Amino acid sequence: MDMYSLYHSNIENQLAKELGYITKTREVNQINDDDKNYYKECNYKLFFFIIQLQQKIKDLEKENES
């Protein structure tokens, strides 16, 4: 193997590693985006659940006053 072929082979290996890293990073970012969407949805559900509980507490307090 001559020096040019060896050098070219090393560059190809380095590029392949970098592309693999970029691909893995994109996959992780996609997972993180999915997690963010899930947590956002959970936060909305919890918020509305808390609002409903507060309303029920107010209704019960009104009943107890009567």
N, C-alpha and C positions, 0 to 999 in steps of 0.2 A: 504494500500500500504506500503510495507516495504521500508527501506532506500535504498536498492540496486536497487529496481525498480524505485524509485524516482530519484536516481542518474543517472541511465541508461536512463530514460526518458529525463532528462535535457541534457545529452550528445547528445542524438538523436536530440533534438530540436536545440541545438547549431550547430550541424553538418548540419542540414537542412538549417539553416539560412546562414551558411558559403557557402554552395553549391549554394544557391539562389543568394548570393552576387557574387560569381564567375561567375554564368551564366549571371547575369545582366551586369557584367563587360565585359564579352566576347561580349555580344550583343552591348554594347556601343563602344567597340573597333572595331567591324565590321562596325558599322555606321561611325565611324571616318575614317576607311580605305576607305569606299565608298566615303565619302566627299573629302578625299585627292585625290582620283582618279579623281573625278569630277573636282576639282579645277585645277589639273594638266592638264587635257584635255582642260579646259577653257583657261589656261595660254598659251598653245600651239596655240590654235585658235587665241587668241589675238595677240600673237607674229607674226604669219604669216599674220594676217590682217594688223598689223602695217607695216610690210615689204612691203605688197602690196600698202599701202597708200603712203609710201615713194617713191616707184617706180613710182606711178602715179604723184606725185608732181614733181619728176625729169623730167618725160615726159612732163608735162605741162610747166615747166620752159624752156625746150628746144623749145617747140612750141612758147612760148612768145618771145624768143630770135630771132626767125626767122622772 
